[in-house]
Amino acid sequence: MKRPIPVYEPLYKLKPIAENIWIVDGDLIEMDAVVTVLPFSTRMTVIKLANSQLWCHSPIAPNEVLYNQLDALGPVAHLISPNKIHYAYIADWKKRYPEAIAWSSPGVEQRAAKQKIPVAFDDQLTDKTPEAWAGQIDQLIFKGSAFIEEAVFFHKASQTLILTDLIENFETEHFPSWLRRKAYKLARIAAPDGQTPIDYRMTFIGHQRQAKECLEKLLAWQSEKIILAHGRCFLENGSAELRRALRWIR
Ligand SMILES: [Fe+2]
C-alpha cells in the first residue's frame, strides 16, 4: 500500500543521534488537524541513563523487533507521555514492561478517559526534574497554550533538545499530493521552515508572555541538536533553529 506521506525508513530500528541517545522511526498515524484528519510520521527517543536504564520518550507502536533491540540495550524503566496527545501506545509498552514507570503530561489522563483509551500512569511530569534523571536530562512544561502543555526535555551530555509537537518539520517535497504539500505549508509545518502547527499556535493567544518565558529557558539550554516527533530533526545549529521556528512568540 502506498503511504500518503513518506516515513523515515528503516522503521523500528534504533538510530544513534549521539552517545547514549537514539531515535526510532515508526509508521504513520492519523491525527486531527485544523479542518481534517492528517497523516503524521511517528518517532520516539530513547536515552540510556547513567545506571543503564532506558528512558523512552513518546513510545511508538511497538513490535518484537523493537523490543528485542531495547532489551539488548538495557532495562526499559521510564515511559514518557510528553503531551496529552502523545500517549496512545504507553499501555502496550506497560504490558510488556510492567516495572517501567509511566509518566503523565498535563491533561493526558482526562484526554485518555475521554477517548476511552485505558492507560494507568504511575507519576506526573512537572517543572521539577525527577530524581531518576536529574543532572542528565533537564525538563520544563512549556506553558501558554490553553489546550496543550508539552513537557520538553534537554539531554545535557549530547546538548539535544527533545520536542514533540512544539515544532513539526515535514519534508513536503517528497509528498505525492500537491494539495497535501500546500496544506502542510499553510499549517507552517513544512521543512525547512517547520514551526509550531498553526492550530496549536492559535491556542497561545492571550498567553504569549508565559510562552516567551519558556522559550527563554529553552534557549538558555543552548541546544546543538533538536529531535522532533514529526518530520526532519535539526542535527546542528539547534538554538538558531529554535529561534527561527518559534519566532512567532514575541
Ligand atoms: Fe504529535
Boltz pocket constraint, residues with backbone or C-beta under 6 A from the ligand:
constraints:
  - pocket:
      binder: B
      contacts: [[A, 40], [A, 85], [A, 86], [A, 164], [A, 165], [A, 229], [A, 230]]
      max_distance: 6.0
